[in-house]
Amino acid sequence: MSDPVIIERSADHPAVQLIRFNRPEKKNAFTRAMYRSMVEALDAANADADIRATVFLGTDGCFSAGNDIGDFLAAAMGGGMGQELIDFLYALVNAEKPLVSGVDGLAIGIGTTLNLHCDLTIASGRSQFRTPFVDLALVPEAASSLIAPRIMGHQRAFAMLAAGEAFSAEDARQAGLIWKVAAPAEVESQALAAAAKLAAKPPEALKIARDLIRGPREEIIARIDEEARHFAARLKSGEARAAFEAFMRR
């Protein structure tokens, strides 16, 4: 069986680390083990001076459908989102090197909000971004309730995070969620090229510029924790149980 997350260096750009979601039979839904692998990769990038940027990629036609429902429900039985997911969110915030994503196709839940933590995102025109948190009687995660309004403004952020409206690639570009729209066959090459250009820049100057643009990490971490507390409380609610039961009957 193939590894559900492939961690490798770009053959053409050795300073670029690739994190490739490789579970297409499950629409690249993230398991707890996948989160652990991604945390290890992001931590390794922080510690390795030879890694200058990290790129997230999915498979043909699918970036990620979000959390694996089985793993998610198992974590919910423990009364929370799962420590592996929280650790991954912290690792995104604490990444010291630029993060680039190449999105092709489906990007649901964390498959959308992950991109809020990326510095550059290229998406194919067939991509769709959607966060059905409230539809499952839950709340936003990944500090999306803080970052998205700053990027998009209140109404677009509300449409995405609360109303659960789907955003096309062009909607996402206009909202500031992504940088560019590309043909499906060009997403990966353009994402790698963008990361390689960043990797070639003076690293200390780039780090300072990135930190200034992104702002204090403490505020983002605090919002992740606040969302997680609400998330855990919502998981115990009757309406969440009803929403998940309806979802599992589909």
Summary of the structure (lengths in Angstrom):
residues: 250
radius of gyration: 17.1
end to end distance: 27.6
largest distance: 53.1
contacts: 850
relative contact order: 0.14
helix: 53%
strand: 17%
